[in-house]
Amino acid sequence: MIRPATSSDIPAILRLIRALADYEKLSHQVVITEAQLREHLFGARPYAEVLLAEEAGQVVGYALYFHTYSTFLGRPSLYLEDLFVLPENRGQGHGKALLTRLAKVAVERGCGRFEWMVLDWNTPAIQFYESLGAVVSPEWKLCRMTGEALQRFAATAT
Amino acid sequence: MIRPATSSDIPAILRLIRALADYEKLSHQVVITEAQLREHLFGARPYAEVLLAEEAGQVVGYALYFHTYSTFLGRPSLYLEDLFVLPENRGQGHGKALLTRLAKVAVERGCGRFEWMVLDWNTPAIQFYESLGAVVSPEWKLCRMTGEALQRFAATAT
């Protein structure tokens, strides 16, 4: 079963975020707190939305998404930031159910694209996405400025 | 001079979007109209914001951006979708002025990251971004579902 998250799901979502980071070998980057997540999903200026996958009343997976914008198409996109199903609950269609629901939301909201990122060593995920009709771009690279570098660069603004 | 765009700048922004697409060899993808851009920048649900670079009262460049969200940091990011300066106005610091202003906005709004994408054949851009303190990720790949594939996949949702 797929359903939108409510504020009472915050602890479960946070556990899943930590499990995802662990799977991606990025646990050292996770500093989010329950209060931050609550504010950013359900506060005055929501930055993202969450769908949950449930099995026997237990939350076993989540998708966190928001809207970006394509100037070429002149339409919003639906961007999937996180998709994760607990390792012990895989192979039962939860990931695909989350993705199809997101695609439906994208079409209903007039989005021209449904996009996400994948780590290039995650071959099972890439094959799965391609089997659904997604195209993995070989040429776009992510640029990121963060931490000290961002502070330093921002300080040079006139 | 860098300033936020207003609705009277829509025709100028559209010309720049088309010039950017031409530079990226993606003109065939550009279908945005003036009405769409006006609605999506200044309508009831704005999807993006725009900063303009001016020289002698003429708009010579633009940056279109919006907020994404990092679950690991628990903070919004500032995502730069388009950055473009007309070829005949390059080398005068407009691109860097737009970027520094965006970095300042990111810091002021509590963003943990300032991010954008670059085409991997655009070596001058990559070198420029790295010189400013950005890191180009070798391992994240963009997945995209669009057009017919998106419609087909969405139709399988239960």
HADDOCK unambig.tbl for C-alpha pairs under 7 A between the chains (distance, minus, plus):
assign (segid A and resid 17 and name CA) (segid B and resid 71 and name CA) 6.98 0.50 0.50
assign (segid A and resid 29 and name CA) (segid B and resid 72 and name CA) 6.01 0.50 0.50
assign (segid A and resid 29 and name CA) (segid B and resid 73 and name CA) 6.98 0.50 0.50
assign (segid A and resid 30 and name CA) (segid B and resid 72 and name CA) 4.21 0.50 0.50
assign (segid A and resid 30 and name CA) (segid B and resid 73 and name CA) 5.82 0.50 0.50
assign (segid A and resid 31 and name CA) (segid B and resid 72 and name CA) 6.02 0.50 0.50
assign (segid A and resid 31 and name CA) (segid B and resid 73 and name CA) 5.27 0.50 0.50
assign (segid A and resid 31 and name CA) (segid B and resid 74 and name CA) 6.86 0.50 0.50
assign (segid A and resid 32 and name CA) (segid B and resid 71 and name CA) 6.63 0.50 0.50
assign (segid A and resid 32 and name CA) (segid B and resid 72 and name CA) 5.75 0.50 0.50
assign (segid A and resid 32 and name CA) (segid B and resid 73 and name CA) 5.11 0.50 0.50
assign (segid A and resid 32 and name CA) (segid B and resid 74 and name CA) 4.25 0.50 0.50
assign (segid A and resid 33 and name CA) (segid B and resid 74 and name CA) 6.85 0.50 0.50
assign (segid A and resid 36 and name CA) (segid B and resid 74 and name CA) 5.89 0.50 0.50
assign (segid A and resid 37 and name CA) (segid B and resid 74 and name CA) 6.22 0.50 0.50
assign (segid A and resid 47 and name CA) (segid B and resid 68 and name CA) 6.87 0.50 0.50
assign (segid A and resid 47 and name CA) (segid B and resid 69 and name CA) 6.26 0.50 0.50
assign (segid A and resid 47 and name CA) (segid B and resid 76 and name CA) 6.96 0.50 0.50
assign (segid A and resid 48 and name CA) (segid B and resid 69 and name CA) 6.83 0.50 0.50
assign (segid A and resid 66 and name CA) (segid B and resid 68 and name CA) 6.99 0.50 0.50
assign (segid A and resid 68 and name CA) (segid B and resid 47 and name CA) 6.87 0.50 0.50
assign (segid A and resid 68 and name CA) (segid B and resid 66 and name CA) 7.00 0.50 0.50
assign (segid A and resid 69 and name CA) (segid B and resid 47 and name CA) 6.26 0.50 0.50
assign (segid A and resid 69 and name CA) (segid B and resid 48 and name CA) 6.84 0.50 0.50
assign (segid A and resid 71 and name CA) (segid B and resid 17 and name CA) 6.97 0.50 0.50
assign (segid A and resid 71 and name CA) (segid B and resid 32 and name CA) 6.64 0.50 0.50
assign (segid A and resid 72 and name CA) (segid B and resid 29 and name CA) 6.00 0.50 0.50
assign (segid A and resid 72 and name CA) (segid B and resid 30 and name CA) 4.20 0.50 0.50
assign (segid A and resid 72 and name CA) (segid B and resid 31 and name CA) 6.01 0.50 0.50
assign (segid A and resid 72 and name CA) (segid B and resid 32 and name CA) 5.75 0.50 0.50
assign (segid A and resid 73 and name CA) (segid B and resid 29 and name CA) 6.97 0.50 0.50
assign (segid A and resid 73 and name CA) (segid B and resid 30 and name CA) 5.80 0.50 0.50
assign (segid A and resid 73 and name CA) (segid B and resid 31 and name CA) 5.26 0.50 0.50
assign (segid A and resid 73 and name CA) (segid B and resid 32 and name CA) 5.11 0.50 0.50
assign (segid A and resid 74 and name CA) (segid B and resid 31 and name CA) 6.84 0.50 0.50
assign (segid A and resid 74 and name CA) (segid B and resid 32 and name CA) 4.24 0.50 0.50
assign (segid A and resid 74 and name CA) (segid B and resid 33 and name CA) 6.84 0.50 0.50
assign (segid A and resid 74 and name CA) (segid B and resid 36 and name CA) 5.87 0.50 0.50
assign (segid A and resid 74 and name CA) (segid B and resid 37 and name CA) 6.22 0.50 0.50
assign (segid A and resid 76 and name CA) (segid B and resid 47 and name CA) 6.95 0.50 0.50
assign (segid A and resid 100 and name CA) (segid B and resid 153 and name CA) 6.31 0.50 0.50
assign (segid A and resid 100 and name CA) (segid B and resid 154 and name CA) 5.50 0.50 0.50
assign (segid A and resid 100 and name CA) (segid B and resid 156 and name CA) 6.57 0.50 0.50
assign (segid A and resid 100 and name CA) (segid B and resid 157 and name CA) 4.96 0.50 0.50
assign (segid A and resid 101 and name CA) (segid B and resid 157 and name CA) 5.51 0.50 0.50
assign (segid A and resid 103 and name CA) (segid B and resid 150 and name CA) 6.53 0.50 0.50
assign (segid A and resid 103 and name CA) (segid B and resid 153 and name CA) 6.70 0.50 0.50
assign (segid A and resid 103 and name CA) (segid B and resid 154 and name CA) 4.68 0.50 0.50
assign (segid A and resid 104 and name CA) (segid B and resid 154 and name CA) 4.40 0.50 0.50
assign (segid A and resid 104 and name CA) (segid B and resid 155 and name CA) 6.97 0.50 0.50
assign (segid A and resid 104 and name CA) (segid B and resid 157 and name CA) 6.50 0.50 0.50
assign (segid A and resid 107 and name CA) (segid B and resid 151 and name CA) 6.92 0.50 0.50
assign (segid A and resid 112 and name CA) (segid B and resid 146 and name CA) 6.24 0.50 0.50
assign (segid A and resid 113 and name CA) (segid B and resid 144 and name CA) 6.67 0.50 0.50
assign (segid A and resid 113 and name CA) (segid B and resid 145 and name CA) 5.88 0.50 0.50
assign (segid A and resid 113 and name CA) (segid B and resid 146 and name CA) 4.71 0.50 0.50
assign (segid A and resid 114 and name CA) (segid B and resid 144 and name CA) 5.84 0.50 0.50
assign (segid A and resid 114 and name CA) (segid B and resid 145 and name CA) 5.14 0.50 0.50
assign (segid A and resid 114 and name CA) (segid B and resid 146 and name CA) 6.35 0.50 0.50
assign (segid A and resid 115 and name CA) (segid B and resid 143 and name CA) 5.54 0.50 0.50
assign (segid A and resid 115 and name CA) (segid B and resid 144 and name CA) 4.52 0.50 0.50
assign (segid A and resid 115 and name CA) (segid B and resid 145 and name CA) 6.31 0.50 0.50
assign (segid A and resid 116 and name CA) (segid B and resid 142 and name CA) 6.01 0.50 0.50
assign (segid A and resid 116 and name CA) (segid B and resid 143 and name CA) 5.23 0.50 0.50
assign (segid A and resid 116 and name CA) (segid B and resid 144 and name CA) 6.72 0.50 0.50
assign (segid A and resid 117 and name CA) (segid B and resid 140 and name CA) 6.07 0.50 0.50
assign (segid A and resid 117 and name CA) (segid B and resid 141 and name CA) 5.35 0.50 0.50
assign (segid A and resid 117 and name CA) (segid B and resid 142 and name CA) 4.59 0.50 0.50
assign (segid A and resid 117 and name CA) (segid B and resid 143 and name CA) 5.58 0.50 0.50
assign (segid A and resid 118 and name CA) (segid B and resid 140 and name CA) 5.59 0.50 0.50
assign (segid A and resid 118 and name CA) (segid B and resid 141 and name CA) 5.26 0.50 0.50
assign (segid A and resid 118 and name CA) (segid B and resid 142 and name CA) 6.55 0.50 0.50
assign (segid A and resid 118 and name CA) (segid B and resid 143 and name CA) 6.92 0.50 0.50
assign (segid A and resid 119 and name CA) (segid B and resid 139 and name CA) 5.46 0.50 0.50
assign (segid A and resid 119 and name CA) (segid B and resid 140 and name CA) 4.69 0.50 0.50
assign (segid A and resid 119 and name CA) (segid B and resid 141 and name CA) 6.18 0.50 0.50
assign (segid A and resid 120 and name CA) (segid B and resid 139 and name CA) 5.21 0.50 0.50
assign (segid A and resid 120 and name CA) (segid B and resid 140 and name CA) 6.03 0.50 0.50
assign (segid A and resid 120 and name CA) (segid B and resid 141 and name CA) 6.20 0.50 0.50
assign (segid A and resid 133 and name CA) (segid B and resid 145 and name CA) 6.42 0.50 0.50
assign (segid A and resid 133 and name CA) (segid B and resid 149 and name CA) 5.51 0.50 0.50
assign (segid A and resid 134 and name CA) (segid B and resid 143 and name CA) 6.12 0.50 0.50
assign (segid A and resid 134 and name CA) (segid B and resid 144 and name CA) 5.26 0.50 0.50
assign (segid A and resid 134 and name CA) (segid B and resid 145 and name CA) 4.45 0.50 0.50
assign (segid A and resid 135 and name CA) (segid B and resid 143 and name CA) 5.51 0.50 0.50
assign (segid A and resid 135 and name CA) (segid B and resid 144 and name CA) 5.24 0.50 0.50
assign (segid A and resid 135 and name CA) (segid B and resid 145 and name CA) 6.36 0.50 0.50
assign (segid A and resid 136 and name CA) (segid B and resid 141 and name CA) 6.58 0.50 0.50
assign (segid A and resid 136 and name CA) (segid B and resid 142 and name CA) 5.70 0.50 0.50
assign (segid A and resid 136 and name CA) (segid B and resid 143 and name CA) 4.39 0.50 0.50
assign (segid A and resid 136 and name CA) (segid B and resid 144 and name CA) 6.46 0.50 0.50
assign (segid A and resid 137 and name CA) (segid B and resid 141 and name CA) 6.36 0.50 0.50
assign (segid A and resid 137 and name CA) (segid B and resid 142 and name CA) 5.41 0.50 0.50
assign (segid A and resid 137 and name CA) (segid B and resid 143 and name CA) 6.27 0.50 0.50
assign (segid A and resid 138 and name CA) (segid B and resid 141 and name CA) 6.99 0.50 0.50
assign (segid A and resid 139 and name CA) (segid B and resid 119 and name CA) 5.46 0.50 0.50
assign (segid A and resid 139 and name CA) (segid B and resid 120 and name CA) 5.21 0.50 0.50
assign (segid A and resid 140 and name CA) (segid B and resid 117 and name CA) 6.07 0.50 0.50
assign (segid A and resid 140 and name CA) (segid B and resid 118 and name CA) 5.60 0.50 0.50
assign (segid A and resid 140 and name CA) (segid B and resid 119 and name CA) 4.69 0.50 0.50
assign (segid A and resid 140 and name CA) (segid B and resid 120 and name CA) 6.03 0.50 0.50
assign (segid A and resid 140 and name CA) (segid B and resid 142 and name CA) 6.71 0.50 0.50
assign (segid A and resid 141 and name CA) (segid B and resid 117 and name CA) 5.35 0.50 0.50
assign (segid A and resid 141 and name CA) (segid B and resid 118 and name CA) 5.26 0.50 0.50
assign (segid A and resid 141 and name CA) (segid B and resid 119 and name CA) 6.15 0.50 0.50
assign (segid A and resid 141 and name CA) (segid B and resid 120 and name CA) 6.18 0.50 0.50
assign (segid A and resid 141 and name CA) (segid B and resid 136 and name CA) 6.58 0.50 0.50
assign (segid A and resid 141 and name CA) (segid B and resid 137 and name CA) 6.37 0.50 0.50
assign (segid A and resid 141 and name CA) (segid B and resid 141 and name CA) 6.92 0.50 0.50
assign (segid A and resid 142 and name CA) (segid B and resid 116 and name CA) 6.00 0.50 0.50
assign (segid A and resid 142 and name CA) (segid B and resid 117 and name CA) 4.57 0.50 0.50
assign (segid A and resid 142 and name CA) (segid B and resid 118 and name CA) 6.54 0.50 0.50
assign (segid A and resid 142 and name CA) (segid B and resid 136 and name CA) 5.71 0.50 0.50
assign (segid A and resid 142 and name CA) (segid B and resid 137 and name CA) 5.42 0.50 0.50
assign (segid A and resid 142 and name CA) (segid B and resid 140 and name CA) 6.73 0.50 0.50
assign (segid A and resid 143 and name CA) (segid B and resid 115 and name CA) 5.53 0.50 0.50
assign (segid A and resid 143 and name CA) (segid B and resid 116 and name CA) 5.23 0.50 0.50
assign (segid A and resid 143 and name CA) (segid B and resid 117 and name CA) 5.58 0.50 0.50
assign (segid A and resid 143 and name CA) (segid B and resid 118 and name CA) 6.91 0.50 0.50
assign (segid A and resid 143 and name CA) (segid B and resid 134 and name CA) 6.13 0.50 0.50
assign (segid A and resid 143 and name CA) (segid B and resid 135 and name CA) 5.52 0.50 0.50
assign (segid A and resid 143 and name CA) (segid B and resid 136 and name CA) 4.39 0.50 0.50
assign (segid A and resid 143 and name CA) (segid B and resid 137 and name CA) 6.27 0.50 0.50
assign (segid A and resid 144 and name CA) (segid B and resid 113 and name CA) 6.68 0.50 0.50
assign (segid A and resid 144 and name CA) (segid B and resid 114 and name CA) 5.83 0.50 0.50
assign (segid A and resid 144 and name CA) (segid B and resid 115 and name CA) 4.50 0.50 0.50
assign (segid A and resid 144 and name CA) (segid B and resid 116 and name CA) 6.70 0.50 0.50
assign (segid A and resid 144 and name CA) (segid B and resid 134 and name CA) 5.26 0.50 0.50
assign (segid A and resid 144 and name CA) (segid B and resid 135 and name CA) 5.24 0.50 0.50
assign (segid A and resid 144 and name CA) (segid B and resid 136 and name CA) 6.44 0.50 0.50
assign (segid A and resid 145 and name CA) (segid B and resid 113 and name CA) 5.88 0.50 0.50
assign (segid A and resid 145 and name CA) (segid B and resid 114 and name CA) 5.11 0.50 0.50
assign (segid A and resid 145 and name CA) (segid B and resid 115 and name CA) 6.30 0.50 0.50
assign (segid A and resid 145 and name CA) (segid B and resid 133 and name CA) 6.42 0.50 0.50
assign (segid A and resid 145 and name CA) (segid B and resid 134 and name CA) 4.44 0.50 0.50
assign (segid A and resid 145 and name CA) (segid B and resid 135 and name CA) 6.36 0.50 0.50
assign (segid A and resid 146 and name CA) (segid B and resid 112 and name CA) 6.23 0.50 0.50
assign (segid A and resid 146 and name CA) (segid B and resid 113 and name CA) 4.71 0.50 0.50
assign (segid A and resid 146 and name CA) (segid B and resid 114 and name CA) 6.33 0.50 0.50
assign (segid A and resid 149 and name CA) (segid B and resid 133 and name CA) 5.49 0.50 0.50
assign (segid A and resid 150 and name CA) (segid B and resid 103 and name CA) 6.52 0.50 0.50
assign (segid A and resid 151 and name CA) (segid B and resid 107 and name CA) 6.91 0.50 0.50
assign (segid A and resid 153 and name CA) (segid B and resid 100 and name CA) 6.31 0.50 0.50
assign (segid A and resid 153 and name CA) (segid B and resid 103 and name CA) 6.71 0.50 0.50
assign (segid A and resid 154 and name CA) (segid B and resid 100 and name CA) 5.50 0.50 0.50
assign (segid A and resid 154 and name CA) (segid B and resid 103 and name CA) 4.67 0.50 0.50
assign (segid A and resid 154 and name CA) (segid B and resid 104 and name CA) 4.38 0.50 0.50
assign (segid A and resid 155 and name CA) (segid B and resid 104 and name CA) 6.97 0.50 0.50
assign (segid A and resid 156 and name CA) (segid B and resid 100 and name CA) 6.58 0.50 0.50
assign (segid A and resid 157 and name CA) (segid B and resid 100 and name CA) 4.96 0.50 0.50
assign (segid A and resid 157 and name CA) (segid B and resid 101 and name CA) 5.51 0.50 0.50
assign (segid A and resid 157 and name CA) (segid B and resid 104 and name CA) 6.50 0.50 0.50
